[in-house]
Amino acid sequence: MIFWKKVAISVAATSMIVSPMAASAALAVDGTRATTVTDGQNELEGSSWLPILLGLAIVAGGIWLVVDDNNDDEPVSP
């Protein structure tokens, strides 16, 4: 039983190592390697100015909250 367990683990480990190498070396149907065309796929080229403006407003608000303390550290006791 232990022998077959070791054989199964060995086969699984070997297939995990060999599968990516075989897939990267495999040829496509027409004899050339498969490539991926990614030009213009992410649709980030023409982004709007609105998210940039919103991000700047958030940063400016955070800076304003840090800088403006309104003397809140004065003691309150009478």
C-alpha atoms as an extended CHARMM CRD file, in Angstrom:
* protein
*
        78  EXT
         1         1  MET       CA              0.0000000000        0.0000000000        0.0000000000  PROA      1               0.0000000000
         2         2  ILE       CA              2.7810000000        2.4300000000        0.9070000000  PROA      2               0.0000000000
         3         3  PHE       CA              4.6000000000        1.6110000000       -2.3430000000  PROA      3               0.0000000000
         4         4  TRP       CA              1.5830000000        2.5370000000       -4.4950000000  PROA      4               0.0000000000
         5         5  LYS       CA              1.1120000000        5.7310000000       -2.5050000000  PROA      5               0.0000000000
         6         6  LYS       CA              4.7060000000        6.7280000000       -3.2410000000  PROA      6               0.0000000000
         7         7  VAL       CA              4.2280000000        5.8580000000       -6.9120000000  PROA      7               0.0000000000
         8         8  ALA       CA              1.1070000000        8.0330000000       -7.1090000000  PROA      8               0.0000000000
         9         9  ILE       CA              2.8800000000       10.9700000000       -5.4600000000  PROA      9               0.0000000000
        10        10  SER       CA              5.8410000000       10.5600000000       -7.8210000000  PROA      10              0.0000000000
        11        11  VAL       CA              3.5950000000       10.5080000000      -10.8800000000  PROA      11              0.0000000000
        12        12  ALA       CA              1.7200000000       13.5960000000       -9.6860000000  PROA      12              0.0000000000
        13        13  ALA       CA              4.9420000000       15.5080000000       -9.0050000000  PROA      13              0.0000000000
        14        14  THR       CA              6.4140000000       14.5090000000      -12.3610000000  PROA      14              0.0000000000
        15        15  SER       CA              3.2850000000       15.5770000000      -14.2230000000  PROA      15              0.0000000000
        16        16  MET       CA              3.3040000000       18.9320000000      -12.4220000000  PROA      16              0.0000000000
        17        17  ILE       CA              6.8920000000       19.5060000000      -13.5490000000  PROA      17              0.0000000000
        18        18  VAL       CA              6.5780000000       18.1970000000      -17.1190000000  PROA      18              0.0000000000
        19        19  SER       CA              3.1750000000       19.6770000000      -18.0860000000  PROA      19              0.0000000000
        20        20  PRO       CA              4.2190000000       23.3550000000      -18.3040000000  PROA      20              0.0000000000
        21        21  MET       CA              7.3490000000       22.4460000000      -20.2350000000  PROA      21              0.0000000000
        22        22  ALA       CA              5.3660000000       20.3540000000      -22.6930000000  PROA      22              0.0000000000
        23        23  ALA       CA              2.7630000000       23.0800000000      -23.1260000000  PROA      23              0.0000000000
        24        24  SER       CA              5.3540000000       25.7730000000      -23.8010000000  PROA      24              0.0000000000
        25        25  ALA       CA              7.1830000000       23.5810000000      -26.2980000000  PROA      25              0.0000000000
        26        26  ALA       CA              4.0370000000       22.4440000000      -28.1280000000  PROA      26              0.0000000000
        27        27  LEU       CA              3.3950000000       23.7530000000      -31.6280000000  PROA      27              0.0000000000
        28        28  ALA       CA              0.1310000000       25.3090000000      -32.7260000000  PROA      28              0.0000000000
        29        29  VAL       CA             -2.0680000000       23.7580000000      -35.4080000000  PROA      29              0.0000000000
        30        30  ASP       CA             -0.4050000000       25.5570000000      -38.3300000000  PROA      30              0.0000000000
        31        31  GLY       CA              3.1290000000       24.6980000000      -37.1830000000  PROA      31              0.0000000000
        32        32  THR       CA              3.9980000000       27.9630000000      -35.5050000000  PROA      32              0.0000000000
        33        33  ARG       CA              4.0650000000       28.7300000000      -31.8190000000  PROA      33              0.0000000000
        34        34  ALA       CA              0.9390000000       30.1310000000      -30.2860000000  PROA      34              0.0000000000
        35        35  THR       CA              1.1290000000       33.8120000000      -29.3990000000  PROA      35              0.0000000000
        36        36  THR       CA             -1.2260000000       36.1520000000      -27.5990000000  PROA      36              0.0000000000
        37        37  VAL       CA             -2.1520000000       39.5140000000      -29.0410000000  PROA      37              0.0000000000
        38        38  THR       CA             -2.6490000000       42.0270000000      -26.2470000000  PROA      38              0.0000000000
        39        39  ASP       CA             -2.4650000000       45.3650000000      -28.0480000000  PROA      39              0.0000000000
        40        40  GLY       CA             -5.2960000000       47.5790000000      -26.7770000000  PROA      40              0.0000000000
        41        41  GLN       CA             -6.8900000000       44.8380000000      -24.6770000000  PROA      41              0.0000000000
        42        42  ASN       CA             -6.9250000000       46.5450000000      -21.2850000000  PROA      42              0.0000000000
        43        43  GLU       CA             -8.8540000000       49.6420000000      -22.4170000000  PROA      43              0.0000000000
        44        44  LEU       CA             -6.8350000000       51.9480000000      -20.1590000000  PROA      44              0.0000000000
        45        45  GLU       CA             -5.4590000000       54.2250000000      -22.8930000000  PROA      45              0.0000000000
        46        46  GLY       CA             -8.2540000000       56.8020000000      -22.8840000000  PROA      46              0.0000000000
        47        47  SER       CA             -9.0040000000       57.1220000000      -19.2030000000  PROA      47              0.0000000000
        48        48  SER       CA            -11.2040000000       59.9250000000      -17.9630000000  PROA      48              0.0000000000
        49        49  TRP       CA            -10.0260000000       62.8980000000      -15.8930000000  PROA      49              0.0000000000
        50        50  LEU       CA            -12.7360000000       62.3060000000      -13.3010000000  PROA      50              0.0000000000
        51        51  PRO       CA            -10.9650000000       59.4980000000      -11.3500000000  PROA      51              0.0000000000
        52        52  ILE       CA             -7.7660000000       61.5460000000      -11.3410000000  PROA      52              0.0000000000
        53        53  LEU       CA             -9.6180000000       64.5680000000       -9.9710000000  PROA      53              0.0000000000
        54        54  LEU       CA            -11.3640000000       62.4300000000       -7.3490000000  PROA      54              0.0000000000
        55        55  GLY       CA             -8.0420000000       60.9260000000       -6.2550000000  PROA      55              0.0000000000
        56        56  LEU       CA             -6.4740000000       64.3740000000       -5.9360000000  PROA      56              0.0000000000
        57        57  ALA       CA             -9.4550000000       65.5890000000       -3.8910000000  PROA      57              0.0000000000
        58        58  ILE       CA             -9.1110000000       62.6280000000       -1.5110000000  PROA      58              0.0000000000
        59        59  VAL       CA             -5.3820000000       63.2610000000       -1.0840000000  PROA      59              0.0000000000
        60        60  ALA       CA             -5.9600000000       66.9960000000       -0.5300000000  PROA      60              0.0000000000
        61        61  GLY       CA             -8.6850000000       66.2480000000        2.0470000000  PROA      61              0.0000000000
        62        62  GLY       CA             -6.3810000000       63.8950000000        3.9120000000  PROA      62              0.0000000000
        63        63  ILE       CA             -3.6110000000       66.4830000000        3.9820000000  PROA      63              0.0000000000
        64        64  TRP       CA             -6.0740000000       69.1280000000        5.1810000000  PROA      64              0.0000000000
        65        65  LEU       CA             -7.2560000000       66.8860000000        8.0300000000  PROA      65              0.0000000000
        66        66  VAL       CA             -3.6850000000       66.2430000000        9.1340000000  PROA      66              0.0000000000
        67        67  VAL       CA             -2.5440000000       69.8860000000        8.9510000000  PROA      67              0.0000000000
        68        68  ASP       CA             -5.6540000000       71.5680000000       10.3840000000  PROA      68              0.0000000000
        69        69  ASP       CA             -5.6390000000       70.7490000000       14.0980000000  PROA      69              0.0000000000
        70        70  ASN       CA             -7.9100000000       73.5780000000       15.4210000000  PROA      70              0.0000000000
        71        71  ASN       CA             -5.9970000000       73.5050000000       18.7320000000  PROA      71              0.0000000000
        72        72  ASP       CA             -7.7750000000       70.3240000000       19.7990000000  PROA      72              0.0000000000
        73        73  ASP       CA             -4.8920000000       69.3650000000       22.0810000000  PROA      73              0.0000000000
        74        74  GLU       CA             -5.6760000000       71.9620000000       24.7530000000  PROA      74              0.0000000000
        75        75  PRO       CA             -6.7670000000       70.6140000000       28.1330000000  PROA      75              0.0000000000
        76        76  VAL       CA            -10.5010000000       70.4860000000       28.8330000000  PROA      76              0.0000000000
        77        77  SER       CA            -10.4600000000       70.4460000000       32.6220000000  PROA      77              0.0000000000
        78        78  PRO       CA            -11.6960000000       73.6000000000       34.4170000000  PROA      78              0.0000000000
